[in-house]
Structure formats: structure tokens, C-alpha cells
Amino acid sequence: MKNLLLLVFLLSVALYPQYSDPTPEQLFLEEHGSNDVTDPLVPPVTELTNWNPLPAAPNAFGRTIIGAIGEYVYIFASQNASSMAAAYHIPSNSWVASTPCQFPAYNSAYCVAKGELYKFSGTGATSNFEKFTPTAGGLGTWTTLTATTTSLMNAQSAIVYGGDNYIYAYSSGISSPYPSYFSRFHLVNQTWENVATPQYARRYAGMAAVNGNIYLIGGLLSDGTSGDIAQKYDIAANTWSVIAPVPEVLNFTKWTVTEDGRYVYLLGSGGGYSSGALSSNVYYYDPSTNTWALESICPAPRGLATGVILKEYGKVFWGGGNDGSSGTAYQSTVWEGVGGPYIPVELLAFSGVSDQNGVTLNWSTATETNNRVFHIERKKGGDEWTRIGNVQGSGTVTYKNDYSFTDHSPVAGVLYYRLSQEDFDGTLHYVGVTEVNAGLPQEFRLGQNYPNPFNPATTISFSLAADSKVSLKVYDILGNEVMILAGSEFSAGTHNINFDASSLTSGVYLYR
């Protein structure tokens, strides 16, 4: 097997010399693909991620645009379906139609910034820059933005949101002296400015931003240097440096580099045609140790596939791409990956049930790493997430733990609950979402206060089967009224009232 792998490598070098300018034919293959597919190199590995198939996308796709915003994963403009516009709804595990972009193209650069998806040029629509703003139901609106120089707006470029007020764009020249181009776009002012360029030029490279640094990973060689070189841009210092090399030479990574706020990921390679080898390996880079690790193997060999970490859900979305029979034999199959290093908590289950006490959430973990606390958030429909409580985590453990939390004041209807965990260093990760149908109470009920005993405050809950005027008063042990907590109209549902007794003497009090 070693001889076979060495032979494949030597043939690829002989057919496509790395140290000369690409020919027009080679550039055409890079941008449009061919039928000459390179098989993946798959070493043995211990799986950490569990891959689960999802419903197939409405269209096969490759060299596409992807972005995760809220409850949806948006996919636009595949090579084989330039007007493709689809949205995968994560909670319902289903696809809906989205709004096509104004300038359909493939090979486009893309990124998500502040809840909007930005699309940068591409094959078939050069020198166009636009953004997608989600509205509801997977739909949205497209807005044309200020374009930049043509040297940046080509099929080989990549863009990334830096976590500040800027989107950063990178590309390189295809002939000697192989210039690099690196600029940033101000999201508010819509102005462009040049910043420092990297030492090593790349084409079709992937970019990701983590904690004030931008990582330029993989890509086709422009200058004859080693294909495993990876580079880091320090936003504050406006300087570039070389980091630990990528474990493989991966030529088309603009669709497969992503991040989770802690690590940089390579979800396979974007190769699979011409001289670009296809890799099914999933690697992650730890900036704190400057090391790469092999995490798992993608569920199927794919070239020019795309993937993204779903930070709010603690998993990864991956799919599309060619199946290896042809450089443009794109597929509609997609998967979700769970249980990898995407989160420091391995969640076994997360569910909720509605009863007369409210909504009780239950979850179990298989392992936890550096887990200080769980945060519980709630939303209804298109509302914003609201944090409603916390549950202490278990630090670092390798055994099963069970947790529970009761929402004593849910509103009626379909509710979503989101679970996140916070490390001891303050890093936050979303680990799960569940849906609960909280119907109206079937009876009028005054609940037990909690906590009890208390000092100095406690919460009193009550349930209403219909809209009603509520009077809630507190009495001392002799029957004297000491405080009025409520005396107005309340809607049907469950409500919480805070009783602050800091102004009262210690003792026993009654409420009705």
C-alpha cells in the first residue's frame, strides 16, 4: 500500500508541476472541474464524531455557498444549479425553499457576519458583492454592496468575518511574482481598505477567524512553496505568521474550513478532480497549542463538499460535493456530525415535558470537560432567545450525569429551549435544542412558593385556564395583610410573582 500511495504522488507531480505557472487548461479545470477524479487517502482512525444522515437537499450541490443563521442552514448557487436557494430547518429536520441571490454564481466566497450571509463574486458573476438578510420561514432579502478590486473578486477568493466590524477578503495572483491580495470591508461604512498580505500565496484557500486571529488554510499553490503551509493573521497587530503545517496537502479548502469559536476545522478537502486529491479526513487545529489532530472520517468520500459548525446546536452540517465518479457528479446527500470536539460536553439526551407545574427539561451527559455551568434559554416562534435559568455543571467527568430544570412560567404554545454550557474560562458553547408544546392550563391553580424556606425572596406561581383578574396578597400568622403582590388582569397561562420579604421581620407568612 505504501508503494501505491507513493506512485500516485509521483504521478501527480509529473502531470502538474508545482513550480511553474498554471496553464490555461489547468486553470479551466480548477474553476470548472473535470472527469479525472483522485481517490481519497483514508488512514485508520478512532471515530469521535458520529455521523447521522439528514433528509436530502432539494438539489445536488457543489462549489456552493453555505451559512448557518439561527434555525436554518442556507445553501445558494451550486455549479450544477446556479439559482439554487434552499434552507434546512434544523429543529424540524426539513428543507424549505429560500430566496435566490441576485447574481447566481458558483465558486463564490462567503461568510456569515452579525446574522447576515455575505456572498462575494464567483464564476459567472464576477465583481459582485451582496448580502442575504433572513426574514422568516427560510426566506430573506438580498442587498447589493460596494465591490472591491477585480484582483480580489474572482473564483479563487475567500472571505471571513473577523468578529469585529469587518469582513476580510483574500486572493492571489496566478503568475509570477504571485502577489497576494488582502483587504477588509467595513460592515457599517461599506468601505474597503488594504491590510497586510500573507507571506505565502494561495488560491481556493479556506479562512476561519477565532479569537482575534484569521487562519488561512490549504489552497492551491501559486508560488511553489509547500502545500501544507498554514498561516495566521493577527487582526490587532496587522501581521502574518506561519503556524503548524496542515497534516495533508489539501488544494481546495475554501468550502471546508470552519470553526466553533475554539478550534479551526478542516471537514475533508475540496478536491476530487484534476490534480486536487480528495481527502475524507476531518482535522481540527487548536490555537492554544499550535497543533493539528485527526478527529474522524467524513461519512462518505466527497470532493468539493461543504460544511459548517452549527454552534448553537453543538454539531456539524456537511454534505453535497461529487461522489468520486466525476468531478461534477454532485450529490444531494447531507449529514450531521455529533459527539466530536465541537463541544466540551457529550450530550446523550435533551427533552422537555409540559405539566401543571410548567415545563420540565431533562438532559443527560456522557462526559464533560471543564464544564462550570449550564444555561437554559427559551424562545417562542420568531422571538429572541431569553435566558431563564442556570444549572451547575460537573467540571471534568467521564461518567453519565443527569440534570433537570423546571420552567415555572412558560407561555402557551410551541416553545424552543436551548441548552448551553460555560467553561471555567468563560467560553460558551451551545449543546442542544428541544421543542415543547406548552398548552394552556386546564384549571386555576395556586402553586407552592420556591424556595421555601427563603431569605429574603421567593417566587409564587399560579396557573389560569382563562384570562382573569388576579388578587394575590400576603398575610402574617395573625391574619394581618402585610403586602399586595398582584391586583390586575392576567392572561391565561402560568405566571410567576416575586415576593421580596426584605422589609419584613423573620417569621411565617401566608399567601392567597
N, C-alpha and C positions, 0 to 999 in steps of 0.2 A: 504493500500500500504506500510506503514511503517513496518508492521509486516512481509510482504512478503520479503522486502529487508533485514530485519534483519535475517530472516530464511535462505536466500541464503548465507549470510555472515557466519553464524554459520556452515552451511553445508560445505562451502569451507574450513573452519578452521579444521573441523573434518576429512575431507578426506585427506588434505595435511597439516600436522603440520608445522608451520613456524619455529620451533626451533630445528629441527633435520636435519641431513644431508639428501639431496635428495637421493632417491633410484635410482638404475639403470633404473627402469621402468619410474620413473618421469623424469629423465634426458633425456631419449629417447623421451618422449612426448614433453619436452621443445624444443628439437632440431628438431624433425620431425613432430610434430603435432598429433592430434587425431580427432576423430569424436565427441568428447564431447565438445560442444560449450556453453559458458556462454552468456546469453542475455545482451545487453547493458543497462546501467542505464542512462536514459535521463531525466534530470530535465527541467522544463520550462526555457526559456531564451529568451531575446530580441536579435534577429539576427542583427549583424553588418556586417558580410560577406555575400555577395550574391554569390551563387554557380551556375555556368553555366556548363552544360555537354560539354565535348570535344569529338572528334572522338575517338572511342575505340582503345586501343592499339592492335598491331598485335597478341599478345598472352596474355592470362591471366597471372597474376604475383602476387607473394607474397614472403616475406622474400628476397627482391631483393636489387639491387644496383641502386642508383639514383644520378644524378648530373646535375646541370644546368650550362652550359657554353655557353656564347654568345647567339645565337639564338636558341639553342637546349636544350631539356631535354633528357638526356641519361638514358636508363634503360638496365641493364645487369643481366643475370643469376638468373632467378626465380627458386623456388623449383620445379615447375612442368615443367620448360623448362630451363634447366641449361645452354644451349647455346644461350639463348635469347639475342638479341642485336638489340635494336630499339632506334630511336631518334625521338622525337616530335619536329617539326619545329614550333616555336611559331608564327612568322609573318604570315605564310601561313595556320596555324591551320591544319597541316597534319603530318602523320608519314612516316618515311623512314627507310630502313634497316641500321644498323650500323655494326661495326666490332666486332665480338665476342672476349671475353677475352681469354687469353692463358690457364688459369686454371679455367674452369667453376665450380661454386660452389654457394650454397645459404647460407644464414646466414652470408654473408661476411660483414665485416666492410668497410666503405667507407667514402671518403670526397673529396672535390674539393679544390685544392691549386694552385694559380697562373695559372689558365686556364687549369689545367690538373686534371683528375679524378683518385684517388688512391683507389685501391682495396686490401683488407687485408684478406687473407686466407678464411676460411668459411668451411661449411660442404661439404665434397667431394674434397677439395683441401687445406688441412692444410699446414702450414709453407710455403705459397707462398705470395709474395708481388709484385704487379705490378701496372703500371700506364698507363692511356689512354690519348694520346695526340690527340686532334681533328685536322683533316686536312681540309676537305671540304665536303659539302653535307651530314653531319651527320656521315661520316666515320672518321677513325683515326688509329693510330698505338699503339700497346701495348709494353711496355718495362718491363722486369723483374728487380726488385730492390733487395737490400740486406734485407734478412729476419732477424727477431729477435728471441728471445727465444720462445719455444713452449708454455710456460705458458701464453704468450700474444696472440699467433696466434691460437686462437680457435674460435668456433662458437659463443662464448658469448662476444667477444671483441667489442670495439667501437674505432674509430679513428676520429680525428678532426684537422683541420688546425688552428693553433694558431694565424694567422695573422702576424707571424714573418717569420723566415726561418725554422720552424719546424712543423712536424706533430706529434701529441700526441696520444698515444695508451694506452687504459685501458682494464683490465680484472681482474677477481678474481678467487680464488680457490673455489672448491665446497664442501670441507670438513674442519672440524676444524683443525687449528685455522683460517680458512677463510682468507688467505692472499690476499692483493690487489697488482696488478702489474701496474705500470705506467711508461712509457718510452717515449722518443721523438726521432724522426728521422730527421736528418739534410738534407734538400732538396738538397743542393749542394754537400756536402761531402759524403752523403749516409752512415752516421754513426749513431749508436744508443747509447743513454746514459739513465741511470735511473734517475728519478726525484722523488720528494716527493710523497708518496702514500696517498690516502684519508683515513679518519678515518673509514668510513663505506663501507664494501664490497658490490658490486652489480654485477649481471650477466644480460646480454642483456640490459644494460642501454643505454640511449642516451646521446650524448655530443654535445655541441654547444659552440662557442667562440665569445665573444662580448667584445670589448674594453679592451683587455689585460687580460681577465679572461676566464677560461673554466668552463662550468657548466655541472655537472654530474647529470642527471635527471632520476628518476624512476629505473626500473630494478628489477629482481628477488632478493629476499633476500638470502644472504649467511650466515649471522651472527645472524639472529633472531631479528634484530632491526626493528623499524617501517618502513613500506614500503613507507611512504610518505616523507622520508628524502631526501632533495636535498643538493648538495654540490658544492662549488666553489673553483677553483684553481687559485691563483694569480700567473701569469707567472713570473713577475719580482721578486716577493718575494719568489717564490718556496714554497708556503704554501697553505694549505687547510683550509676551514672553512665551517660551516653549514649555509645555508640560509633558507628563509621561506619555510615551507613544501609544497609539491605539494597538491592541493585540493583533489586529489583522490590517492588511492594506485594503481599504474599502473605498471604492471610487465614486459611488453615487449615494450620498448620505443626506441630501437636503430634505428628504421625506421621512427620515428615520431617526433623526436626532431630536430628543425631547428631554424634559426634566420634571422633577417633582418638588422643586424648592430646596432639595438637599443634594441629590445626585444628578449627574448628566447620563442619559441613556442612549444606547445605540440599539434600536429594535430591528436587528438584521441589517442588511445593506440594501441600497437601492439598485444594485447591479442586476445581472441576469441577462445581459445581451452584450454584443460586441466584445470588447476586452474586459468589461467590468464583471468580475466574478460575483456570483450571488452568494451571500452568507446568511444562514439562518440563525446565527448566534446572537444572543441578547447580552450585551455588556453594559456595565454601569461604572461610572467614574466617580470616585469620592474626592472632592476638592480638599478635604481636610487632611488626607493622607497622600494625595497625588498618586493614586493607584487605580488601575482598571481591574475589574473582576468579571469572569464569565458567569452570568446569572442563570440562564436557561437557554432552551432552544425554541424558536418560533414553532407554532403548531403545524406549519406546512412550508415547503420551500416556495418562496415568492421573491420575484425581482420587481423593483420599483413599487413595492408596497408602501404603505404609510401607517404611522401610528402616533398615538399621543397618550400621555398620562392623564387620567381623569382624577385630578387632585381632590375634588370634593367627594369622590366615591372610593378612593383608595384602590384603584385598579387601572389597567391599561387597555386601550382600544387599539386593535391592529388588524389590517387586512387589505384586500384588493391586491393589485400587482399581478405580474404574469406568473403562470404556473410552471415555467421551465420548458414548455414545448415550443414557445416562440417569444421573442422579445416584446411582442404586443398582444399576447394571448391573455388579456386581463381577466380577472375573476371578480365576482361579487361577494365572495365569502369573507366573513369577518369574525373575529374572536374577541373575547375579553380575557385578560390575564389577571389573576388574583393570587395573593399569598406570597408575592415576591418582596423585594426590599422597598417597594413603593411606599410602604407604611411600616412603622416600627411595632404595629400591633397586628397579629394574625387573628382576624375576626371569624369565628365559627358560625355565628347566627346573630341576627338583629331583627326583632319583631315587636309588634305592639298590639294591644287589645284594648278595646273601649268597654268600660263598665260604669256602674253607678258612681264609682269613686273618681272617674276621669279616664285617662289613657295611661296604661301601664306599659312601659317599654322594658324589654328584657334582651340582654345580649351576653354572649359568651366569647371568651378569647382562648386561643390555644397557647399563644406565647405573647409576652410583652417585653419591650426593650425601652428602658429609660422613660417609662410612662408615669407622669406625675398625676394627671387628672383627665377625665373625660368631660367634654362639654356637650350639652344637649341643646339643639336648636329646633325651632318649629316654624312652618310656613303653611299658608293656605293659598292654593291657586297661584296667581302671579305676584303675591305679596313677597316682601323681603324676608330673609331668614331672621328670626329673633331668638336670642339665647334665653333659655328658660330654666336652666339648672346645671349643676355640676355633680360628678361622682368621682371620688378619689380613685386613682389608678393603683396598680400594684408594683410599680417600679420595673424591675427586670426579673421576669419569671419564665420558666419553661413548662409550666403546668396549666391546666384549664382553670379559668376563673369565670364565675357567673356574676352578672350585675343586673340591677333593676332600678328604675326611676319612674315615678308617677307624676304625670301632668294633671294637676287637680283642677285646672281651669281651661280645658280645651274648648274651642269654638266648634259649633256643629258643622258637619260636612267632611269632605275628604281632606285629611291633613298629611303633611310630609314631616317626618322627623329626621334630623341629620345628626350623626354622631361624629365628633372629632376628638382627638387626643392631643394633649400638650406635653412636650418633653420638659425635663427639668431645666433646660436651657431656654425655654420659651418657644421653641419651634412647634408649629401647629400643623397637624395632618388630619384630613377628613378620612374617615374609615368606613362609613356606611350610611345608607338612607333607607327608610322604610315608610310605607304608606298605611294609614289607618283611617277607616271610615267612622268618624265620631258622630253618631246620631244624637238627636235631641233626647234629654232625659224623659223617662216615662212617668215620673212622679215628682212632686215637690218634696225636697229633702234638705234638711239642715245637717251638715256633716260635723264630725268631731274636729276640734281645732288641732293643729300641729305646729310646732312641737308642743308637748304637754307632759310635765311642767315646762314653763318657759321663763325667760328673763332677757330682755324686757318685752319682747314682741312675739306674737304668734299669728297664725293665719287661720281664718274661719272660712269654710267653703259651704256653698249652698247650691242646689240644683232647682231649676224651674222648667216645668213641662210646657209653659206658655209665658208670653210676656206678662210681667206682673209688677205691681208696686210692692217694694220690699221695705220692711221696717226691721232693723237689727239693732238691739240695744244690749248693754252690759249692766249687770247688777252686782252689788256686793252680797255677802252672805245673809244680810238682814233684809234684802229685797229692795234696797235703795238704788235708783238708777244713777249710774256713775258716768256713762258715756253712750252717745248715739253713734253707731258705725255706719248705718245706711238708712235712708228715708226717701227713696225715689224709685223711678221706674227702671227695671232691668229686663233685658231681652231673654228669651228662652235659652237655656244652656246652663253651664256650670260656671260659677263665679267664685273668686277669692277676695276676701276682705282682710286687710291687715289691721290687727289690734295692737297698738303700741301702749303698753301699760307703764311706761317710764315715769309718768306723773302720778301714779297711784302707789299706795303702800302695799307691801307684800301681804298676800292673803289668798283666799279662794273667791273666785268670781264666776258668775253665771251669765249666759247669754241666750237670748231668744228673739 
